[in-house]
């Protein structure tokens, strides 16, 4: 009968490992020791590890630390990690050691056994490619994991969130231009205020997102500084001279980015302020989006008993009991994402503050939450734009009705009859259910000709 398991070893002894798997003893221990939740290391992080280990192998080969045969076998394994062909080999939980050591060793063991298999060796023997001595050469988890944190988030910003935000900005800008001549009542404190155009209202939303994109691009620049080469505590023990510089050059060539060594590797390993800063920008984006979609939610409330100034696309029935009801579901989904991102930021902020002495041991949860925030924001923004924002229409009849019924148009009279007299008109109109003009004429504070000349909403925007 064919054996279904093999024996692998680590510094603690021996472990049985499924023959169909490429991982080794340390990965197996982690699987058994951390049966916590369903959250596993994201594939974005695994891809980043593929780039990191490939750049390390290229650097070690260049510096004469690794022979070409072994280096090429490692590089081949890395390519298969990058293209996700080996993704099932990475099952470890987020809730593991705070440095991410088990995941680093998971990657090292998989690469080692893949390379051994390629070189016709015996899987699990660690010969001719050792997971520590060759794959992890010149590295420590403590500088490797922070490096992949930066690589994965940096890549995800480029591939997803920046593109989503540019689409959102484009559509909001279109609305700003399209609605520039639709005059509506403005609202402050959720009460009637002076007029504004619907285009001006949407221009405010547009600028909010533009500002958030600028902040994120600044945060992205900080991600390009990585602590690789600092090894265990930042001193660079067991790494050859200039490893950091050659590593960054190799990584930059592989990713088409401009990575540079951290200005201070002690800071890059002991703290993750850069990741906290990124999360802060994601949190700020969530704050802005939640304000925008809530405005749209309330402006579209109704259809007969709310404000009803905007009409949203009808995507699906809104109630299991009320026939014909339609709800702002895309807005609700995006809103939930926003509050999740805000919660993620609280977690990241607390985790970022817990860098004790020379190591922050909350790395996996910081990485997981930032990746989740970026993915959720990207996906929900795309959905909101396609399924809601593009199809929004103004209800011009309702907008005009609200505008003409507003008491705050009286503000235009301030410079002509004074604040106190204008206030008397507004109060009389409200109490006696009169129009502003009717109240003004009853109080004899202005004649009809002058009232019509002054109180014109189009002149108030």
Secondary structure, 3 states (H helix, E strand, C coil): CCCCEEEEEECCEEEEEECCCCCCHHHHHHHHHCCCCCCECCHHHHHHHHHHHHHHHHHHHHCCCCCHHHHHHHHHHHHHHHCCCCHHHCCCECCCCCCCHHHHHHHHHHHHHHHHHHCCCCCCCCCCCCHHHHHCCCCCHHHHHHHHHHHHHHHHHHHHHHHHHHHHHHHHHHHHHHCCCCEEEEEECCEEEEEEEHHHHHHHHHHHHHHHHHHHHHHHHHHCEECCCCCCCCCCCCCCCCHHHHHHHHHHHHHCCCCEECCCHHHHHHCCHHHHHHHHHHHHHHHHHHHHHHHHHHHCCCCCCCCCCEECCCCCCCCCCCCCCCCCHHHHHHHHHHHHHHHHHHHHHHHHCCEECCEECCHHHHHHHHHHHHHHHHHHHHHHHHHCHHHCEECHHHHHHHHHHCCHHHHHHHHHHCHHHHHHHHHHHHHCCCCHHHHHHHHCCCCHHHHHHHCCHHHCC
